[in-house]
Amino acid sequence: TIRDFIDFYPEFSDRLISRSGTGHMKVREILSRGPEDIQYVKKVSGTKNYEQRLAGVGSEFLTDNCLFGGKVVFFAYQPFRFAVVISSKNVHQSLSTLFDLAWQAAEPYTEK
């Protein structure tokens, strides 16, 4: 969910949107369907190089996970805020494959 992320880093989403819009990075996110997530998807929809999809009804993410440059980062927010970085091309590749499978199953946001 974006909820915990924006509570701790409110300015970061604007920086991420800006960087993806300039072509410096491509972002794909799978979000929960909470009110904060839907509001966020509405905000970033149509941003260049920034795609998001919604997980199935009832699915919830309690951590944020990022894959980039052969690394995987897991962010946890409750009960304590911390991050774990794994620098492993094999772990990165395995989780990228899992992400791609989840991406295919997730739904693009359509306003109802």
Sequence and secondary structure as in RCSB ss.txt:
>XXXX:A:sequence
TIRDFIDFYPEFSDRLISRSGTGHMKVREILSRGPEDIQYVKKVSGTKNYEQRLAGVGSEFLTDNCLFGGKVVFF
AYQPFRFAVVISSKNVHQSLSTLFDLAWQAAEPYTEK
>XXXX:A:secstr
 HHHHHHH TTHHHHHHHHHHTTS  EEEEE  SHHHHHHHHHHTT TTEEEEE  TT   SEEEEEETTEEEEE
E SSS EEEEEE HHHHHHHHHHHHHHHHHSEE    
